[in-house]
Amino acid sequence: QVQLVESGGGLVQPGGSLRLSCSARGSIFTMYSMGWYRQAPGKRQELVVMFTGPSSTTYAESVKGRVVISRNKANKTVYLQMNSLESEEAEVYYCSCGWCWGKGTEVIVAS
């Protein structure tokens, strides 16, 4: 069984930066399909970025150039560095391993 725990959410001003972390606990065979999604109230969940292979990623068009995903295999953690955040990006961010999900961490973008 795998448990994903997100952290790092909180309040940030428009234009600011935030780094989210996703710690995987338990057995996980690969981190290659891990990624981040987000969902605002009343809206569909959308992909932010995910790993699609050992050295490949897929980013949503809206975050390209502002967001970077990285991972530390030794401590089974995936990170999401977000820069130049916009107010519309105030959502709950979820970590996924492809078939498992965390409970999410909320990001609030406000002055």
C-alpha positions as CSV (number, residue, x, y, z in Angstrom):
1,Q,0.0,0.0,0.0
2,V,1.2,3.5,-0.9
3,Q,0.4,6.7,0.9
4,L,1.1,10.1,-0.6
5,V,1.3,13.1,1.7
6,E,1.5,16.6,0.3
7,S,2.8,19.6,2.1
8,G,3.9,23.1,1.4
9,G,0.7,24.7,0.5
10,G,-0.4,28.0,2.0
11,L,-0.9,31.7,1.3
12,V,1.3,33.4,-1.3
13,Q,0.9,36.8,-3.0
14,P,0.3,37.1,-6.7
15,G,3.6,36.8,-8.5
16,G,5.1,34.9,-5.6
17,S,6.6,31.4,-5.4
18,L,5.8,28.2,-3.5
19,R,7.3,24.8,-3.4
20,L,5.1,21.8,-2.7
21,S,6.3,18.4,-1.6
22,C,4.8,14.9,-2.0
23,S,6.2,12.2,0.2
24,A,5.5,8.6,-0.7
25,R,5.2,6.2,2.1
26,G,5.2,2.4,1.7
27,S,6.1,0.4,-1.3
28,I,6.4,2.2,-4.6
29,F,7.9,0.5,-7.6
30,T,8.5,3.6,-9.7
31,M,8.3,7.3,-9.5
32,Y,8.2,7.7,-13.2
33,S,4.4,8.3,-13.4
34,M,4.2,10.6,-10.5
35,G,2.7,14.0,-11.0
36,W,0.7,17.0,-9.7
37,Y,-2.9,17.9,-10.4
38,R,-5.0,20.7,-9.2
39,Q,-8.7,21.4,-8.7
40,A,-10.7,24.5,-7.9
41,P,-14.2,24.3,-6.3
42,G,-16.7,23.5,-8.9
43,K,-14.1,22.8,-11.6
44,R,-12.6,19.7,-13.1
45,Q,-9.3,18.4,-11.9
46,E,-6.5,19.2,-14.3
47,L,-3.0,18.1,-14.8
48,V,-0.3,20.5,-13.8
49,V,2.7,18.3,-14.6
50,M,3.7,14.7,-14.5
51,F,6.7,12.5,-15.2
52,T,6.1,10.3,-18.3
53,G,9.4,8.4,-18.1
54,P,12.9,8.4,-16.5
55,S,13.7,11.7,-18.0
56,S,10.6,13.0,-19.6
57,T,7.8,15.2,-18.4
58,T,4.5,16.7,-19.5
59,Y,3.5,20.2,-18.4
60,A,0.2,21.9,-18.8
61,E,0.5,24.8,-21.3
62,S,-0.6,27.3,-18.7
63,V,2.3,26.6,-16.4
64,K,5.2,26.1,-18.8
65,G,8.2,28.2,-17.9
66,R,6.8,28.9,-14.4
67,V,6.6,25.4,-12.8
68,V,9.2,22.7,-12.4
69,I,8.7,19.2,-11.1
70,S,11.6,17.3,-9.6
71,R,12.1,14.2,-7.5
72,N,14.4,12.7,-4.9
73,K,14.3,8.9,-5.3
74,A,16.3,8.3,-2.1
75,N,13.6,9.8,0.1
76,K,10.7,9.1,-2.3
77,T,9.7,12.7,-2.6
78,V,8.4,14.7,-5.6
79,Y,8.5,18.5,-5.6
80,L,6.6,21.1,-7.4
81,Q,8.3,24.5,-7.6
82,M,5.8,27.1,-8.7
83,N,6.8,30.7,-9.6
84,S,4.9,33.8,-10.7
85,L,1.7,32.4,-9.3
86,E,-1.6,33.9,-10.4
87,S,-4.7,34.3,-8.4
88,E,-6.6,31.8,-10.7
89,E,-4.1,29.2,-9.5
90,A,-5.5,29.2,-6.0
91,E,-6.6,25.6,-5.9
92,V,-6.1,22.3,-4.1
93,Y,-3.0,20.6,-5.4
94,Y,-2.9,16.8,-5.4
95,C,0.0,14.4,-5.9
96,S,-0.6,11.2,-7.8
97,C,1.5,8.1,-8.4
98,G,-0.7,7.2,-11.4
99,W,-3.0,4.9,-9.5
100,C,-2.9,6.5,-6.0
101,W,-3.6,9.9,-4.7
102,G,-2.8,12.2,-1.8
103,K,-5.4,14.2,0.1
104,G,-4.2,17.5,-1.4
105,T,-2.6,20.7,-0.1
106,E,-4.3,24.1,-0.6
107,V,-2.7,27.0,-2.3
108,I,-4.1,30.4,-1.7
109,V,-3.0,33.2,-4.0
110,A,-4.0,36.6,-2.6
111,S,-2.7,40.0,-1.7
